[in-house]
Amino acid sequence: MAAIVDVIWTEDNRLLIDTEDNVEIVQPHSDKNYVIERYSKAKVLNDSRYTYFDGKYSRYNEQVNYIRLYVKENYATDRANKKIK
C-alpha cells in the first residue's frame, strides 16, 4: 500500500496533514508547540490560503512551507506495541 502525505507548516504553529486516504492523526503529548490538524477539516479555507490552480493541477503557493511524503508501508504501532492498520 502506498500513500501520499503532505505536511504543511503554517505561520500560526499548526501542522496541516493532507492525505488521499482517511487516516487517524494523534497529537503527541510531548510537543505542545504545534497543533496537528487534517487539511480537509477546513478544506475550502485551506485551499484559498495555501494553493493555486496552474491550469492542470492545484499547487502550493511559493511561500508555503511543506513536505510531501510517499509512504509505502505502515509500520506504525500503538502504545501497546500493536500494529496500527
Residue pairs with C-beta under 8 A, 6 or more apart in sequence:
1 72
1 73
1 74
2 70
2 71
2 72
3 19
3 20
3 21
3 23
3 70
3 71
4 19
4 20
4 68
4 69
4 70
4 71
5 17
5 18
5 19
5 68
5 69
5 71
6 17
6 18
6 19
6 39
6 60
6 66
6 67
6 68
6 69
7 15
7 16
7 17
7 18
7 66
7 67
7 69
8 15
8 16
8 18
8 39
8 50
8 60
8 64
8 65
8 66
9 15
9 65
9 66
10 16
13 33
13 34
13 35
14 34
14 35
14 36
14 37
15 34
15 35
15 36
15 37
16 37
16 38
16 39
16 46
16 50
17 23
17 25
17 36
17 37
17 38
17 39
18 38
18 39
18 40
19 38
24 84
25 36
25 37
25 38
27 35
27 36
28 36
39 46
47 58
50 60
50 61
50 64
50 66
51 58
51 59
51 60
51 61
52 58
52 59
52 61
53 59
60 66
74 83
74 84
74 85
75 83
76 83
76 84
77 83
77 84
78 84
